[in-house]
Amino acid sequence: MEHPTVQDIFLRFYPRYLDKHTPSPQQSKVANCIINCKTGAYGANVSMCEDCGHLQIHYNSCRNRCCPMCQALPKETWMDKRREDVLEAPYFHVVFTVPQELNPLIYSNQQFLYDALYHCVSATIEELTSDTKHLGASQTIE
């Protein structure tokens, strides 16, 4: 296997994995989708050239959102759309999360709490980047 796919890895190692582990029903479903994707397990379509009669079989995909074979094109399309939103400037992508227990509270007070979150995030980033122990940078607005 010079360039193995995720499907190749599942086909080779998943049976031995099952000997020692018990995946959840959702994990089993995803694994089986990846293993069976574009193999004929989900059916096939046959195309025939009208000129020479050449037949070509196209196996159906599993369409699972976790399957790398099915999500390659949607992923690339999504990434292209995101590139349009990005400024042509050097930057770092930073993610701040809140405990999931706060989700109902945030959902019912979105404007106030997202505003508070953005202010806290901004203050945190400014504090960390200005500290010489971390970056020692300062914000300059021209």
C-alpha positions, -999 to 999 in steps of 0.1 A, spaced: 0 0 0 20 29 -13 -8 55 -9 -35 39 12 -69 55 15 -90 57 46 -111 29 31 -79 7 27 -70 13 63 -105 4 75 -106 -28 53 -72 -39 67 -74 -30 104 -111 -27 114 -118 -64 118 -88 -67 143 -100 -35 160 -134 -51 166 -117 -80 184 -106 -57 212 -130 -28 211 -168 -22 209 -176 9 189 -208 28 194 -236 22 169 -229 55 152 -192 47 150 -200 13 135 -223 28 110 -197 53 98 -170 26 96 -193 3 75 -202 32 53 -165 40 46 -157 3 41 -186 -2 16 -185 32 -2 -182 29 -40 -178 -9 -38 -212 -19 -52 -228 -24 -18 -250 6 -24 -258 -2 -60 -243 9 -93 -250 28 -125 -239 15 -159 -230 39 -187 -226 27 -223 -209 46 -251 -234 49 -280 -205 49 -305 -184 19 -294 -206 2 -268 -180 5 -241 -196 -1 -207 -185 17 -176 -198 9 -141 -201 37 -115 -206 24 -80 -228 45 -57 -213 62 -27 -225 60 9 -231 98 12 -221 97 48 -208 131 60 -178 114 77 -167 95 46 -137 112 30 -145 98 -5 -180 113 -4 -171 146 12 -140 155 -9 -160 177 -34 -183 193 -9 -152 200 13 -133 216 -15 -164 237 -25 -167 248 11 -130 257 14 -132 277 -19 -161 297 -5 -143 303 28 -112 316 9 -134 343 -5 -141 355 30 -105 356 41 -85 389 40 -53 388 21 -32 394 52 -12 372 75 -33 361 104 -38 332 129 -70 314 132 -80 312 169 -110 293 183 -125 301 217 -151 278 231 -176 280 260 -189 251 280 -218 234 263 -239 239 295 -240 276 285 -255 269 251 -292 274 262 -283 306 280 -263 319 250 -291 309 226 -317 329 245 -294 360 249 -273 358 217 -266 395 210 -256 404 246 -236 372 252 -218 370 218 -209 407 223 -195 399 258 -177 368 244 -160 389 216 -149 415 241 -135 389 264 -117 372 236 -102 404 223 -90 414 258 -75 379 263 -57 379 229 -44 414 236 -32 405 271 -14 373 259 2 388 228 15 419 247 32 397 274 69 393 266 67 357 279 44 348 250 48 372 220 57 407 232 36 424 205 15 454 207 -14 466 187 -8 496 165 -36 512 145 -25 535 117 
